[in-house]
Amino acid sequence: MIQLPKSFHGSIPHQTLTKLGFELASRSATFLLGILIARVLGEAGFGFYAYGVAVGFVVSQVADLGLSVLAARQVATLGRAATPYLAHAFRLKTLLSLPVVALLVIAAAGQPPMVALGVVALGMSILLQTFLEFEASIYRGQRAILREAKMIAASRLLVAGFGAAAILLGGGILALGLSTLLASGLTVLWWTRTLRQEGWLMHLHRASSPGMGLSQLFKEAFPLGASSLLSIAFTRSALVLIHYLKGPMEVAWFSAAQRLVEPTQLLPAALLSGVFPLYVTRSKSAPQAARALGLKSLAVLTGLGAAASILLWLTAPWLAPGLYGTSFQASVPVVRILSLSIGPAFINYALIHFLIAHGRQASVAAFMAAMLLVHLLMSWYWIPRLDISGAALSMLLAEILLLVCCLIAHQRHAPLPDEWARRSTTAALDD
């Protein structure tokens, strides 16, 4: 029998609040680090920092490839029998990290040598964080949410602490990059060692098992990686189009509005950290119970999304100018339009995870591609006519389109057979 941690039976509301609390605390430390960098290193230093983090976040998706979500799914389904799968996924991440480092070097080219090295180091720190996310997903699959939350929060706090120390000791962008890289490396090494001792990453240096291959794993994970990149393109493409069709001031107004709406995504992320592994487990053994859990989760997210939308709509006239200054009054209508997308976005977050639980990651990638295409076309048409509100309206309608696609997929398609679950079980028995 699979031995699960005591937290497996913890209530989902408790798990959600635990995850949310640790997320808010650790992300606050990251936010404060950014303020410190801006105040000490000035606009130029903060710009290099933001550039390194942004580039690292985008290109590291190549190494992440959705493997964290798949690892959580396999652990929830197979327990200890998922260890060969985890070893293959870890090796695949390591191989995919090589082109990521190359892309980071290319992105830093043309900068002064010390700045370029600092940008690469910052990007590599973000890359190592994807390994930590992968390792955290092993605990998420067990529904050991408290341990996962502590693991991620401790890493962020350590990175923020090392970075702040480097800045306060008089270091520049290079010292900042190297300090955060050191902190990320130490946390990854610690948790890799811990998971090896617990028996979850025991096969990292073993040759591939018969019937299992990195190419097959890559084929399974690629749609999720593509979905991640398409999602990033969806959230950031409006800024590019606004810059091209309008100007930098309009970009600032729209970006300020986005930054007020995006933090609400912490709510569905916290809830699904507990729901997803339980949904995967029940979908294999008790489909009706999984359906009931899914419907209950959607109802909760609908309520939370409605509450967040109403709150942002009502407070928008005070939030945007109050936080960013009176010159950001133009952000108010954008905040209000984007607030209407919170409800559909919350529901989509859950529906996409449920599709992944049933092996439908290829459908998710297709839906994300359609969503991005519609968003680009509508933004191109509406921005010249409706100003930045046109881009916000485009995002709202594209989110609704994704919702319709996900609902149709859940209604029409039966779950796909999980070939990797079968192969992982076979390989574990062979071992």
C-alpha beads as a LAMMPS data file, in Angstrom:
LAMMPS data file: protein, C-alpha beads

431 atoms
430 bonds

1 atom types
1 bond types

-500.0 500.0 xlo xhi
-500.0 500.0 ylo yhi
-500.0 500.0 zlo zhi

Masses

1 110.0

Atoms # bond

1 1 1 0.000 0.000 0.000
2 1 1 1.215 3.511 -0.821
3 1 1 2.204 5.360 2.345
4 1 1 0.997 8.933 2.219
5 1 1 1.912 11.733 4.624
6 1 1 -0.453 12.720 7.398
7 1 1 -1.246 15.954 5.558
8 1 1 -2.919 13.844 2.848
9 1 1 -6.115 13.949 4.888
10 1 1 -5.909 17.673 5.638
11 1 1 -8.889 19.748 4.563
12 1 1 -8.613 21.570 1.248
13 1 1 -9.581 24.957 2.807
14 1 1 -6.783 24.546 5.354
15 1 1 -4.315 23.583 2.632
16 1 1 -5.411 26.544 0.507
17 1 1 -4.965 29.043 3.347
18 1 1 -1.604 27.516 4.255
19 1 1 -0.336 27.747 0.702
20 1 1 -1.690 31.267 0.262
21 1 1 -0.108 32.476 3.495
22 1 1 3.348 31.200 2.615
23 1 1 3.019 32.557 -0.941
24 1 1 2.127 36.044 0.271
25 1 1 4.947 36.105 2.822
26 1 1 7.645 34.896 0.438
27 1 1 6.502 37.023 -2.497
28 1 1 6.490 40.061 -0.207
29 1 1 10.195 39.438 0.431
30 1 1 10.829 39.344 -3.323
31 1 1 8.837 42.562 -3.739
32 1 1 10.848 44.287 -1.005
33 1 1 14.084 43.158 -2.643
34 1 1 12.972 44.872 -5.839
35 1 1 12.311 48.107 -3.955
36 1 1 15.753 47.907 -2.321
37 1 1 17.426 47.357 -5.696
38 1 1 15.589 50.323 -7.210
39 1 1 16.551 52.615 -4.334
40 1 1 20.215 51.578 -4.102
41 1 1 21.148 50.773 -7.700
42 1 1 18.863 53.352 -9.303
43 1 1 16.724 53.061 -12.404
44 1 1 19.487 51.575 -14.557
45 1 1 20.390 48.892 -12.017
46 1 1 16.763 48.021 -11.444
47 1 1 16.265 47.850 -15.202
48 1 1 19.091 45.303 -15.571
49 1 1 17.659 43.299 -12.670
50 1 1 14.159 43.313 -14.157
51 1 1 15.554 42.369 -17.565
52 1 1 17.547 39.428 -16.181
53 1 1 14.581 38.097 -14.211
54 1 1 12.187 38.537 -17.145
55 1 1 14.494 36.818 -19.634
56 1 1 15.203 34.033 -17.144
57 1 1 11.506 33.501 -16.539
58 1 1 10.690 33.232 -20.246
59 1 1 13.562 31.020 -21.425
60 1 1 13.432 28.757 -18.360
61 1 1 10.051 27.573 -19.612
62 1 1 12.054 25.527 -22.123
63 1 1 13.499 23.485 -19.254
64 1 1 10.297 23.419 -17.207
65 1 1 8.121 22.118 -20.058
66 1 1 5.223 21.417 -17.705
67 1 1 7.160 18.576 -16.072
68 1 1 6.235 19.801 -12.583
69 1 1 2.517 19.363 -13.254
70 1 1 3.062 15.945 -14.815
71 1 1 5.256 14.855 -11.901
72 1 1 2.534 15.809 -9.399
73 1 1 0.000 13.878 -11.475
74 1 1 2.166 10.743 -11.581
75 1 1 2.922 10.804 -7.850
76 1 1 -0.768 11.268 -7.045
77 1 1 -1.624 8.331 -9.316
78 1 1 1.200 5.868 -8.624
79 1 1 2.868 6.831 -5.357
80 1 1 6.331 5.262 -5.072
81 1 1 5.880 3.529 -8.420
82 1 1 6.351 6.956 -10.035
83 1 1 10.066 7.119 -9.083
84 1 1 11.353 5.942 -12.522
85 1 1 9.200 8.632 -14.145
86 1 1 10.585 11.270 -11.780
87 1 1 14.170 10.247 -12.562
88 1 1 13.515 10.516 -16.307
89 1 1 11.856 13.900 -15.867
90 1 1 14.779 15.202 -13.795
91 1 1 17.275 14.063 -16.448
92 1 1 15.177 15.648 -19.186
93 1 1 15.107 18.942 -17.274
94 1 1 18.887 18.800 -16.948
95 1 1 19.348 18.266 -20.691
96 1 1 16.892 21.036 -21.562
97 1 1 18.785 23.411 -19.262
98 1 1 21.732 23.483 -21.686
99 1 1 19.906 25.446 -24.426
100 1 1 18.437 27.682 -21.723
101 1 1 21.917 28.712 -20.579
102 1 1 22.873 29.362 -24.212
103 1 1 19.804 31.566 -24.666
104 1 1 20.669 33.497 -21.515
105 1 1 24.178 34.181 -22.823
106 1 1 22.721 35.394 -26.132
107 1 1 20.200 37.631 -24.337
108 1 1 22.984 39.238 -22.275
109 1 1 25.230 39.867 -25.291
110 1 1 26.007 43.496 -25.992
111 1 1 25.907 44.558 -22.342
112 1 1 29.027 45.615 -20.388
113 1 1 30.858 42.449 -19.239
114 1 1 29.977 42.739 -15.545
115 1 1 26.353 43.508 -16.337
116 1 1 26.160 40.638 -18.840
117 1 1 27.489 38.177 -16.277
118 1 1 25.013 39.495 -13.719
119 1 1 22.090 39.082 -16.134
120 1 1 23.159 35.507 -16.939
121 1 1 23.497 34.710 -13.223
122 1 1 20.026 36.109 -12.509
123 1 1 18.593 34.040 -15.344
124 1 1 20.328 30.889 -14.117
125 1 1 18.905 31.520 -10.647
126 1 1 15.422 31.496 -12.172
127 1 1 16.341 28.299 -14.049
128 1 1 17.326 26.590 -10.790
129 1 1 14.027 27.680 -9.294
130 1 1 12.268 25.505 -11.890
131 1 1 14.146 22.501 -10.467
132 1 1 12.899 23.472 -7.028
133 1 1 9.340 23.735 -8.392
134 1 1 9.748 20.265 -9.874
135 1 1 10.908 18.863 -6.551
136 1 1 8.089 20.653 -4.737
137 1 1 5.607 19.004 -7.109
138 1 1 6.619 15.619 -5.665
139 1 1 5.265 16.757 -2.295
140 1 1 2.253 18.317 -4.007
141 1 1 1.453 14.955 -5.564
142 1 1 1.438 13.467 -2.062
143 1 1 -0.719 16.383 -0.881
144 1 1 2.004 17.314 1.588
145 1 1 1.022 20.940 0.993
146 1 1 2.579 22.347 4.163
147 1 1 5.982 20.915 3.280
148 1 1 5.710 22.139 -0.298
149 1 1 4.725 25.625 0.850
150 1 1 7.589 25.807 3.369
151 1 1 10.021 24.557 0.743
152 1 1 9.150 27.241 -1.827
153 1 1 8.856 30.012 0.759
154 1 1 12.207 29.183 2.343
155 1 1 13.886 29.313 -1.042
156 1 1 12.403 32.707 -1.911
157 1 1 13.328 34.110 1.482
158 1 1 16.899 32.822 1.151
159 1 1 17.239 34.284 -2.346
160 1 1 15.839 37.624 -1.164
161 1 1 18.131 37.603 1.878
162 1 1 21.276 36.821 -0.126
163 1 1 20.317 39.435 -2.725
164 1 1 19.653 42.109 -0.122
165 1 1 22.963 41.359 1.614
166 1 1 24.831 41.724 -1.688
167 1 1 23.219 45.107 -2.345
168 1 1 23.674 46.442 1.193
169 1 1 27.356 45.424 1.138
170 1 1 27.874 47.660 -1.872
171 1 1 27.642 45.086 -4.668
172 1 1 26.268 45.805 -8.101
173 1 1 24.241 43.754 -10.561
174 1 1 26.928 41.046 -10.793
175 1 1 27.070 40.556 -7.006
176 1 1 23.283 40.469 -6.938
177 1 1 23.144 37.826 -9.670
178 1 1 25.826 35.638 -8.118
179 1 1 24.285 35.845 -4.633
180 1 1 20.825 34.817 -5.856
181 1 1 22.373 32.044 -7.956
182 1 1 24.223 30.748 -4.892
183 1 1 21.039 30.805 -2.796
184 1 1 19.043 28.984 -5.474
185 1 1 21.796 26.404 -5.946
186 1 1 22.020 25.669 -2.228
187 1 1 18.263 25.108 -1.917
188 1 1 18.130 22.824 -4.965
189 1 1 21.058 20.756 -3.701
190 1 1 19.502 20.468 -0.243
191 1 1 16.103 19.310 -1.479
192 1 1 17.577 16.991 -4.102
193 1 1 19.548 15.301 -1.322
194 1 1 16.450 15.180 0.882
195 1 1 14.290 13.611 -1.823
196 1 1 16.994 11.061 -2.590
197 1 1 17.104 10.085 1.074
198 1 1 13.309 9.759 1.090
199 1 1 13.491 7.451 -1.928
200 1 1 11.816 9.695 -4.508
201 1 1 14.878 10.525 -6.636
202 1 1 16.810 7.286 -6.324
203 1 1 17.341 6.541 -10.026
204 1 1 18.949 9.746 -11.294
205 1 1 22.119 8.010 -12.530
206 1 1 20.524 4.769 -13.693
207 1 1 20.164 3.959 -17.374
208 1 1 16.685 4.301 -18.871
209 1 1 14.291 1.466 -18.107
210 1 1 12.968 -0.666 -20.971
211 1 1 9.857 0.847 -22.517
212 1 1 10.629 4.303 -21.141
213 1 1 12.520 7.010 -22.975
214 1 1 13.281 10.694 -22.772
215 1 1 11.834 11.206 -26.245
216 1 1 8.478 9.796 -25.136
217 1 1 8.503 11.966 -22.015
218 1 1 9.397 15.022 -24.093
219 1 1 6.508 14.261 -26.442
220 1 1 4.107 14.066 -23.509
221 1 1 5.404 17.215 -21.799
222 1 1 5.854 19.410 -24.888
223 1 1 2.195 20.535 -25.115
224 1 1 2.389 21.841 -21.543
225 1 1 5.620 23.677 -22.285
226 1 1 4.030 25.200 -25.363
227 1 1 0.983 26.170 -23.300
228 1 1 3.199 27.984 -20.789
229 1 1 4.924 29.986 -23.517
230 1 1 1.586 30.795 -25.174
231 1 1 0.209 31.927 -21.815
232 1 1 3.167 34.250 -21.296
233 1 1 2.703 35.606 -24.828
234 1 1 -1.002 36.177 -24.093
235 1 1 -0.342 38.235 -20.964
236 1 1 2.513 40.292 -22.447
237 1 1 1.600 40.705 -26.133
238 1 1 -0.821 43.529 -25.364
239 1 1 2.060 45.624 -24.010
240 1 1 4.035 45.070 -27.207
241 1 1 1.092 46.040 -29.425
242 1 1 0.278 49.097 -27.304
243 1 1 3.901 50.223 -27.498
244 1 1 3.833 49.833 -31.294
245 1 1 0.394 51.346 -31.907
246 1 1 0.345 54.014 -29.166
247 1 1 3.413 54.799 -27.059
248 1 1 5.350 54.231 -23.817
249 1 1 2.933 56.229 -21.659
250 1 1 0.017 54.022 -22.681
251 1 1 2.203 50.970 -21.964
252 1 1 2.793 52.264 -18.427
253 1 1 -0.945 52.796 -17.836
254 1 1 -1.861 49.323 -19.088
255 1 1 0.999 47.641 -17.203
256 1 1 -0.061 49.336 -13.963
257 1 1 -3.589 47.989 -14.414
258 1 1 -2.306 44.473 -15.086
259 1 1 -0.184 44.539 -11.940
260 1 1 -3.296 45.248 -9.880
261 1 1 -5.230 42.312 -11.375
262 1 1 -2.551 39.609 -11.742
263 1 1 -1.992 38.979 -7.984
264 1 1 -5.533 37.583 -7.777
265 1 1 -4.226 34.460 -9.569
266 1 1 -2.660 33.407 -6.266
267 1 1 -6.135 32.315 -5.131
268 1 1 -6.814 29.579 -7.732
269 1 1 -3.161 28.514 -7.588
270 1 1 -3.407 27.990 -3.825
271 1 1 -6.694 26.089 -4.087
272 1 1 -5.547 23.812 -6.937
273 1 1 -2.343 22.904 -5.088
274 1 1 -4.536 20.804 -2.819
275 1 1 -7.335 19.907 -5.226
276 1 1 -5.268 18.722 -8.211
277 1 1 -3.541 15.673 -6.656
278 1 1 -6.767 14.601 -4.944
279 1 1 -8.696 15.004 -8.202
280 1 1 -6.098 12.875 -10.016
281 1 1 -6.352 10.144 -7.376
282 1 1 -10.135 10.101 -7.396
283 1 1 -10.407 10.245 -11.194
284 1 1 -8.611 6.872 -11.322
285 1 1 -10.448 5.138 -8.475
286 1 1 -13.746 7.013 -8.014
287 1 1 -14.726 9.090 -11.095
288 1 1 -17.998 10.303 -9.578
289 1 1 -16.178 11.553 -6.496
290 1 1 -13.668 13.316 -8.755
291 1 1 -16.519 14.968 -10.634
292 1 1 -18.101 16.116 -7.366
293 1 1 -14.755 17.534 -6.209
294 1 1 -14.316 19.323 -9.529
295 1 1 -17.776 20.885 -9.414
296 1 1 -17.297 22.000 -5.821
297 1 1 -13.928 23.549 -6.682
298 1 1 -15.448 25.381 -9.659
299 1 1 -18.240 26.716 -7.447
300 1 1 -15.729 28.017 -4.894
301 1 1 -13.592 29.626 -7.597
302 1 1 -16.650 31.214 -9.186
303 1 1 -17.537 32.807 -5.861
304 1 1 -13.987 33.976 -5.201
305 1 1 -13.686 35.326 -8.735
306 1 1 -16.945 37.254 -8.443
307 1 1 -15.879 38.747 -5.111
308 1 1 -12.457 39.769 -6.463
309 1 1 -14.043 41.293 -9.587
310 1 1 -16.521 43.364 -7.593
311 1 1 -13.836 44.523 -5.166
312 1 1 -11.470 45.639 -7.926
313 1 1 -14.265 47.274 -9.912
314 1 1 -15.353 49.358 -6.934
315 1 1 -11.870 50.304 -5.722
316 1 1 -10.265 50.941 -9.137
317 1 1 -10.781 54.755 -9.000
318 1 1 -8.729 54.879 -5.788
319 1 1 -6.254 52.006 -6.298
320 1 1 -4.565 53.025 -9.535
321 1 1 -4.039 56.747 -8.817
322 1 1 -3.365 56.071 -5.137
323 1 1 -0.586 53.545 -5.743
324 1 1 0.966 54.895 -8.936
325 1 1 0.077 58.591 -8.850
326 1 1 -2.598 60.840 -10.298
327 1 1 -1.087 60.538 -13.787
328 1 1 -2.319 56.910 -13.839
329 1 1 -6.002 57.876 -13.867
330 1 1 -6.158 56.364 -17.368
331 1 1 -5.526 52.945 -15.795
332 1 1 -8.900 52.965 -14.027
333 1 1 -11.130 51.815 -16.946
334 1 1 -8.538 49.159 -17.827
335 1 1 -8.587 47.805 -14.275
336 1 1 -12.371 47.618 -14.416
337 1 1 -12.449 45.747 -17.728
338 1 1 -9.704 43.353 -16.645
339 1 1 -11.499 42.765 -13.348
340 1 1 -14.333 41.179 -15.340
341 1 1 -11.878 38.550 -16.625
342 1 1 -11.005 37.339 -13.118
343 1 1 -13.996 34.990 -12.865
344 1 1 -13.395 33.238 -16.220
345 1 1 -9.650 33.109 -15.490
346 1 1 -10.232 31.400 -12.118
347 1 1 -12.511 28.790 -13.704
348 1 1 -10.100 28.250 -16.605
349 1 1 -7.246 27.618 -14.189
350 1 1 -9.164 24.719 -12.667
351 1 1 -10.539 23.332 -15.946
352 1 1 -7.075 23.275 -17.490
353 1 1 -5.722 21.307 -14.529
354 1 1 -8.608 18.849 -14.814
355 1 1 -7.859 18.365 -18.518
356 1 1 -4.214 17.685 -17.682
357 1 1 -5.316 15.156 -15.066
358 1 1 -7.042 13.256 -17.886
359 1 1 -4.035 13.448 -20.231
360 1 1 -5.485 16.260 -22.378
361 1 1 -2.463 18.582 -22.373
362 1 1 -2.448 18.650 -26.203
363 1 1 -5.975 20.097 -26.122
364 1 1 -4.809 22.728 -23.638
365 1 1 -2.020 23.815 -25.998
366 1 1 -4.465 24.079 -28.916
367 1 1 -6.883 26.164 -26.834
368 1 1 -4.092 28.491 -25.685
369 1 1 -2.971 28.993 -29.281
370 1 1 -6.515 29.886 -30.344
371 1 1 -6.838 32.233 -27.367
372 1 1 -3.611 34.050 -28.274
373 1 1 -4.553 34.373 -31.950
374 1 1 -7.969 35.862 -31.175
375 1 1 -6.399 38.235 -28.643
376 1 1 -3.819 39.487 -31.143
377 1 1 -6.388 40.059 -33.889
378 1 1 -8.876 41.851 -31.645
379 1 1 -6.157 43.981 -30.033
380 1 1 -4.779 45.007 -33.407
381 1 1 -8.281 46.126 -34.433
382 1 1 -9.459 47.727 -31.190
383 1 1 -6.382 49.518 -29.798
384 1 1 -6.423 52.220 -32.506
385 1 1 -10.184 52.655 -31.993
386 1 1 -10.672 52.182 -28.233
387 1 1 -7.171 53.040 -26.991
388 1 1 -5.776 50.775 -24.224
389 1 1 -9.286 49.761 -23.184
390 1 1 -9.428 47.871 -26.489
391 1 1 -6.560 45.627 -25.386
392 1 1 -8.291 44.990 -22.051
393 1 1 -11.568 44.106 -23.803
394 1 1 -9.627 41.750 -26.080
395 1 1 -8.138 39.929 -23.081
396 1 1 -11.585 39.576 -21.510
397 1 1 -13.159 38.068 -24.634
398 1 1 -10.172 35.767 -25.242
399 1 1 -10.480 34.482 -21.661
400 1 1 -14.180 33.775 -22.289
401 1 1 -13.250 31.921 -25.500
402 1 1 -10.835 29.729 -23.527
403 1 1 -13.596 29.037 -21.003
404 1 1 -15.957 27.887 -23.754
405 1 1 -13.272 25.637 -25.272
406 1 1 -12.474 24.027 -21.916
407 1 1 -16.143 23.421 -21.116
408 1 1 -16.747 21.791 -24.509
409 1 1 -13.656 19.610 -24.059
410 1 1 -14.883 18.393 -20.675
411 1 1 -18.322 17.630 -22.053
412 1 1 -17.321 15.848 -25.262
413 1 1 -14.137 13.963 -24.520
414 1 1 -13.567 10.948 -22.312
415 1 1 -10.223 10.753 -20.476
416 1 1 -7.292 9.476 -22.518
417 1 1 -5.507 6.348 -21.309
418 1 1 -2.420 7.353 -19.367
419 1 1 0.347 5.495 -21.204
420 1 1 3.057 6.859 -18.972
421 1 1 1.236 5.684 -15.859
422 1 1 1.151 2.174 -17.309
423 1 1 4.797 2.311 -18.401
424 1 1 5.933 3.746 -15.065
425 1 1 4.166 0.962 -13.195
426 1 1 5.688 -1.679 -15.469
427 1 1 9.178 -0.224 -15.094
428 1 1 8.814 -0.039 -11.304
429 1 1 7.783 -3.692 -11.163
430 1 1 10.725 -4.609 -13.401
431 1 1 13.089 -2.778 -11.040

Bonds

1 1 1 2
2 1 2 3
3 1 3 4
4 1 4 5
5 1 5 6
6 1 6 7
7 1 7 8
8 1 8 9
9 1 9 10
10 1 10 11
11 1 11 12
12 1 12 13
13 1 13 14
14 1 14 15
15 1 15 16
16 1 16 17
17 1 17 18
18 1 18 19
19 1 19 20
20 1 20 21
21 1 21 22
22 1 22 23
23 1 23 24
24 1 24 25
25 1 25 26
26 1 26 27
27 1 27 28
28 1 28 29
29 1 29 30
30 1 30 31
31 1 31 32
32 1 32 33
33 1 33 34
34 1 34 35
35 1 35 36
36 1 36 37
37 1 37 38
38 1 38 39
39 1 39 40
40 1 40 41
41 1 41 42
42 1 42 43
43 1 43 44
44 1 44 45
45 1 45 46
46 1 46 47
47 1 47 48
48 1 48 49
49 1 49 50
50 1 50 51
51 1 51 52
52 1 52 53
53 1 53 54
54 1 54 55
55 1 55 56
56 1 56 57
57 1 57 58
58 1 58 59
59 1 59 60
60 1 60 61
61 1 61 62
62 1 62 63
63 1 63 64
64 1 64 65
65 1 65 66
66 1 66 67
67 1 67 68
68 1 68 69
69 1 69 70
70 1 70 71
71 1 71 72
72 1 72 73
73 1 73 74
74 1 74 75
75 1 75 76
76 1 76 77
77 1 77 78
78 1 78 79
79 1 79 80
80 1 80 81
81 1 81 82
82 1 82 83
83 1 83 84
84 1 84 85
85 1 85 86
86 1 86 87
87 1 87 88
88 1 88 89
89 1 89 90
90 1 90 91
91 1 91 92
92 1 92 93
93 1 93 94
94 1 94 95
95 1 95 96
96 1 96 97
97 1 97 98
98 1 98 99
99 1 99 100
100 1 100 101
101 1 101 102
102 1 102 103
103 1 103 104
104 1 104 105
105 1 105 106
106 1 106 107
107 1 107 108
108 1 108 109
109 1 109 110
110 1 110 111
111 1 111 112
112 1 112 113
113 1 113 114
114 1 114 115
115 1 115 116
116 1 116 117
117 1 117 118
118 1 118 119
119 1 119 120
120 1 120 121
121 1 121 122
122 1 122 123
123 1 123 124
124 1 124 125
125 1 125 126
126 1 126 127
127 1 127 128
128 1 128 129
129 1 129 130
130 1 130 131
131 1 131 132
132 1 132 133
133 1 133 134
134 1 134 135
135 1 135 136
136 1 136 137
137 1 137 138
138 1 138 139
139 1 139 140
140 1 140 141
141 1 141 142
142 1 142 143
143 1 143 144
144 1 144 145
145 1 145 146
146 1 146 147
147 1 147 148
148 1 148 149
149 1 149 150
150 1 150 151
151 1 151 152
152 1 152 153
153 1 153 154
154 1 154 155
155 1 155 156
156 1 156 157
157 1 157 158
158 1 158 159
159 1 159 160
160 1 160 161
161 1 161 162
162 1 162 163
163 1 163 164
164 1 164 165
165 1 165 166
166 1 166 167
167 1 167 168
168 1 168 169
169 1 169 170
170 1 170 171
171 1 171 172
172 1 172 173
173 1 173 174
174 1 174 175
175 1 175 176
176 1 176 177
177 1 177 178
178 1 178 179
179 1 179 180
180 1 180 181
181 1 181 182
182 1 182 183
183 1 183 184
184 1 184 185
185 1 185 186
186 1 186 187
187 1 187 188
188 1 188 189
189 1 189 190
190 1 190 191
191 1 191 192
192 1 192 193
193 1 193 194
194 1 194 195
195 1 195 196
196 1 196 197
197 1 197 198
198 1 198 199
199 1 199 200
200 1 200 201
201 1 201 202
202 1 202 203
203 1 203 204
204 1 204 205
205 1 205 206
206 1 206 207
207 1 207 208
208 1 208 209
209 1 209 210
210 1 210 211
211 1 211 212
212 1 212 213
213 1 213 214
214 1 214 215
215 1 215 216
216 1 216 217
217 1 217 218
218 1 218 219
219 1 219 220
220 1 220 221
221 1 221 222
222 1 222 223
223 1 223 224
224 1 224 225
225 1 225 226
226 1 226 227
227 1 227 228
228 1 228 229
229 1 229 230
230 1 230 231
231 1 231 232
232 1 232 233
233 1 233 234
234 1 234 235
235 1 235 236
236 1 236 237
237 1 237 238
238 1 238 239
239 1 239 240
240 1 240 241
241 1 241 242
242 1 242 243
243 1 243 244
244 1 244 245
245 1 245 246
246 1 246 247
247 1 247 248
248 1 248 249
249 1 249 250
250 1 250 251
251 1 251 252
252 1 252 253
253 1 253 254
254 1 254 255
255 1 255 256
256 1 256 257
257 1 257 258
258 1 258 259
259 1 259 260
260 1 260 261
261 1 261 262
262 1 262 263
263 1 263 264
264 1 264 265
265 1 265 266
266 1 266 267
267 1 267 268
268 1 268 269
269 1 269 270
270 1 270 271
271 1 271 272
272 1 272 273
273 1 273 274
274 1 274 275
275 1 275 276
276 1 276 277
277 1 277 278
278 1 278 279
279 1 279 280
280 1 280 281
281 1 281 282
282 1 282 283
283 1 283 284
284 1 284 285
285 1 285 286
286 1 286 287
287 1 287 288
288 1 288 289
289 1 289 290
290 1 290 291
291 1 291 292
292 1 292 293
293 1 293 294
294 1 294 295
295 1 295 296
296 1 296 297
297 1 297 298
298 1 298 299
299 1 299 300
300 1 300 301
301 1 301 302
302 1 302 303
303 1 303 304
304 1 304 305
305 1 305 306
306 1 306 307
307 1 307 308
308 1 308 309
309 1 309 310
310 1 310 311
311 1 311 312
312 1 312 313
313 1 313 314
314 1 314 315
315 1 315 316
316 1 316 317
317 1 317 318
318 1 318 319
319 1 319 320
320 1 320 321
321 1 321 322
322 1 322 323
323 1 323 324
324 1 324 325
325 1 325 326
326 1 326 327
327 1 327 328
328 1 328 329
329 1 329 330
330 1 330 331
331 1 331 332
332 1 332 333
333 1 333 334
334 1 334 335
335 1 335 336
336 1 336 337
337 1 337 338
338 1 338 339
339 1 339 340
340 1 340 341
341 1 341 342
342 1 342 343
343 1 343 344
344 1 344 345
345 1 345 346
346 1 346 347
347 1 347 348
348 1 348 349
349 1 349 350
350 1 350 351
351 1 351 352
352 1 352 353
353 1 353 354
354 1 354 355
355 1 355 356
356 1 356 357
357 1 357 358
358 1 358 359
359 1 359 360
360 1 360 361
361 1 361 362
362 1 362 363
363 1 363 364
364 1 364 365
365 1 365 366
366 1 366 367
367 1 367 368
368 1 368 369
369 1 369 370
370 1 370 371
371 1 371 372
372 1 372 373
373 1 373 374
374 1 374 375
375 1 375 376
376 1 376 377
377 1 377 378
378 1 378 379
379 1 379 380
380 1 380 381
381 1 381 382
382 1 382 383
383 1 383 384
384 1 384 385
385 1 385 386
386 1 386 387
387 1 387 388
388 1 388 389
389 1 389 390
390 1 390 391
391 1 391 392
392 1 392 393
393 1 393 394
394 1 394 395
395 1 395 396
396 1 396 397
397 1 397 398
398 1 398 399
399 1 399 400
400 1 400 401
401 1 401 402
402 1 402 403
403 1 403 404
404 1 404 405
405 1 405 406
406 1 406 407
407 1 407 408
408 1 408 409
409 1 409 410
410 1 410 411
411 1 411 412
412 1 412 413
413 1 413 414
414 1 414 415
415 1 415 416
416 1 416 417
417 1 417 418
418 1 418 419
419 1 419 420
420 1 420 421
421 1 421 422
422 1 422 423
423 1 423 424
424 1 424 425
425 1 425 426
426 1 426 427
427 1 427 428
428 1 428 429
429 1 429 430
430 1 430 431
